Every structure is written in structure tokens, then in C-alpha cells.
């Protein structure tokens, strides 16, 4: 699995991607294009919330985060980063799309017209003008990419909502299960890929405080996360207190 290096937007100008590849004369020929950085993020609080799509998110009123202005004169306002089909119900500061079906759905909607939606290089090439390239182009889960982008934008405290991990065999605990781009509710869901991707991001940014928000103190937490010194888990009530909601 690709391991990202620690990078920040303040030092990023863009990068080259391969837009087409062809096999000719017993060799690959590639067409490359430089994609410049087109995003300026002047966030001031160094705090972000990543909104995942696990079922625990349904217990939380995410609209409370809309136009959040915590602290004096908005100095504690959080930025929000959302994943895939969240766009149907909420407009975060930044959106991330990964799967083929949901990416096509977003591209064919009007959502991209005045919003920043990040995607991997193949989607950027497939839908010109729709998406913004994820720096380093990691093929991670949407939640891990959103978390990485928050680190990349300089946030120092990053909260996770709806990062439920696996609920057991033959059960897909995503709030959008059974809809376009998602497996059926009774589809077996494994957490390994998401857990590993997010672990890589947390290791790459050791100075960031990663905080998983869950309904209770006893909610199961993957050992790969729990053992990291820059990770902790809190309740929804603690979250409200920390961000001054």
C-alpha cells in the first residue's frame, strides 16, 4: 500500500499525472499532464472535522456544524471534510469522492459547479474541470483521504465522525447502504483497508491530534489506532465541549 510523505499546502505547487497510457512496440507510452495546485485554504483555527458515513453518524445532527463559529470572532471555527455520498445531505467545506459510481453521480450533478471536490487522478482525467487532484494521489479510503487533506491544509486537531469500522459479518453499517455506489445492507463489510489507510495518515503526521468521536466511551476501537500516541477517542458530549458547539 502506498505510503504518503508529510506534505503541506503551503509548499505544494502541483504535480504531474498520467492521463493516458498505450502499449506500442513492446513498451508503454504515457501522456502526462501537470496539474497545478488550485486551492488556497486560509483556515485559522487549525481544527477540522471529517464526516464519515458510518451508522453512528446518524445519531449526530451534522447540521450543527454548518457555519460553525466557535470561539471569539470565529477563531475556533472548524472546517469540514466529507466523504462520497454525504454530498446528498450536507455541504462540507471540502468533499472527497473515491468510488467509480459515486464519482460519476457527483460529476453528473451540479455539485461541482461552485464547490471543491477532491478525487484521484483517474477521475480528474475522466471528468475534466470537475474535480481537484488529491496531492500525492493516494488510493485510500475516502475517510483516510479526507483526513490526509485536513493534515495537508495544516490542521492540528482533527475529529472523526461516523468512522465506525466493521459491525460484523454480513452487515454493511454505512448509512448509504443499498444506494448507488454502495453495497447492500447485508453485504459483508471488512474494515482492514480503512483502518490501515488511516493508520498510515496518522503516522505520517505525528504532531496532529487525531480524535475519534463516538456515542459512548466503550465503542470498539481498532488496536492499530489505539496504540498511536497521537490518537484518542471521546464521546459526542466531549466533542461538543471541545469545539465550543
N, C-alpha and C positions, 0 to 999 in steps of 0.2 A: 504493500500500500504506500502511496506517495506520502512523503514526509515534508511538510512545509517548513520554510525557514521564517524566522521572525522578521517581519517587514511592517512598515508604516506608510500611510498615505502621504505623509509629509515628504517622503523621499522617493515616491513612486511616480514615474513619468508614463509608464505604459509597458507593453510587451508585445512580442511577435507571436502570432498564432498561425497554424497551418489551416488554410481554408479548403484546399482540395489536394488529393493525392491520386496518382495514377501509376500503374506498373507498365514500364516501357523498356524494351531492350534489356530485360533481365535485371531491372533496377527500378526503384521507386523515384518518381518525380513529384516534388511538393511545390505548391504555390503558397507563399507566406504573405501575411499582411500584418503591419504594425498597428496595434490598437492602442491609441493614447489614453491616458487617464482623463476621463471626462467628468469626474465627480470632485467637488470641493465640499468637505464636511467641516463646518465651523462649530462643532459641538463644544459646549462649555462646562458641562457637569462631570464629564468622564464616567457617566453611568448609562448603561444600556439594558434593555430587556429583550430577550429573544423569545418570541412566541412560537412554540411548537404546537403540534396538533394531537397530542395525547389526550385521552379522555378526561384527565384531571383538569385540563384547561376549561372544560365545560362547567366546572364548579366555580370558575372565576369570571367576574364581569370585566372582560378585557376593555370595554369602552371606558372604564375608569382611567385607562392610560392615554386616552385621546386628549391631546393638548395638555398633557401633564405639566404643571408649573410648580413643582416642589421647591421649597427654599425661598429665600429673599430674592425678589425680582426675577424669579425663574432660574436662579443659579443652580438648582438641583434638578432641573427638568431632564427626564430620561428620553433617550431616543429608542425607538422600537424597530426590531428587525423580525420580519415574518417569513413563514415557510409555505411555499406551494399554494394550496387551496385556501389558505387564510384570506387571500385577497377577496374571496367571495363575501366575507363577513366583516372585514376590518381593513383599514388602510394604515399600515405601519409607515414609519419613516422610510424604510427600505424593505424591499421584498426580494426573496431568493426563490428561484424555481429550478428543479432538477430533472424530474421525470419527463419522458417524451410526451405523454398525453396531456399532462397538466401544463407543460410549457406551450404546447400548441394551443390549448384553451386560452391561456393568458395572452399569447401573441395575437390571437384572432378576436380578442375582446378589445375594448377601448382603454384598458387599464394602463397600458404602457405609454399612452399619449403624453401624460404630464407627470409621470411617476418614475422612480428609479427602480428597475427590476434587474437583479443580477442573475447571470446564467453562465454555464460553461461554454467553452469555445465553439463546440459543435452547434449549440443553439444560437449563439451570436452570429455564426456564419449562415445558419439556416433561415434566420429571420432578421435580415439587415435593418438596422435602425430601431429595433425593438428593445434589445437587452444590452446591459453593461457587463463587460467581461469581469469574471472573478479573478483577481490577481493571483498569479501562480497556477491558476486553473486546476485546483484540486478536485477530484471526483469523489467528494464526500457526501454524506447525508446532508439534506437541506439545513437541518439544525446545526450541524457542525460548521457548514459554510457560513451561515448567518453569524455564528459565534466568532469565527475567524475574522469576518468582516468588521465586527464590532471591535475586536482587538486591533485590527489594521487601522481603524479610524481613531485609535488612541484611547478607547475607554478602559478604565482601570477597575471598575466593578461591573460585572456582567451577570444579570439574573436570568434564569431559565424558567419559563412557564410551559407546562404541557410536555415535559421531557419524561415520559412515563416508563420507558423501556418496556420489556416484554411482560405480558399479562398471563402467559401460559400457553399451552398448545391449543391449536385450532381456534384462536381468538385474536382478531385484529383490533387492537384498542385505539385506533385512530378515529377521531371524531368524523372524518370524511369517508370511513369505510363504506364500500359499496357504491361510491360515486365515481365519476370519470377520473381516471388516473390512480385509483386506489383499489386494492384487493377487497374481496368480500369480507363481511364481518367474521365469518367462520374460517377465514384463511389463516394458516399458521404464520405467526409473526416472530421473527428472531431479532434479538437486539444487538447481536455481535457487531455488525457493521457500524451502527450508530454509536455504540459505546466506544469502539476503537477509534473512530474518526474524531470524536470529541476529546478523547484522551490525548491524541496527537496534538490537537489545538492547545489544550491546557498545558501540555509540556512545553510547547513552543513559546508560550507567553507566561513564564513563571512569576512575573510581577503583577499579573492580573488576578483579582479576587473573583473566582467563579462561584456563583451561588444558585443552587437548585431550589426552587420554591415548590413545595408540595403541601397537600392539605393537612397532613399530620407529621409529627416527629418520627413516627415509626415506619413511614413509607420506605419500601425496599430501595436500596441504593447499590448500584454495581460496585464491586470491590475495586475495580480498576480506577474509578473516580474517587472513592472514599480514601484511598491511600495517598492521594496527591495533597501536598501541603497547601496548595492554593485553591482548594475546593472545600465547600461546606454546604450543608443542607439546612433550610429553615422552613418555617410554616408560613402560610399566607398572611397571618396576622403579623408575624415578624417582618415580612416583606413590606406591608403597609407602613409599618413604623419606620423602617429603614429609608424608604423613598419619600416619606412625608406625604402620604396619599390621603 
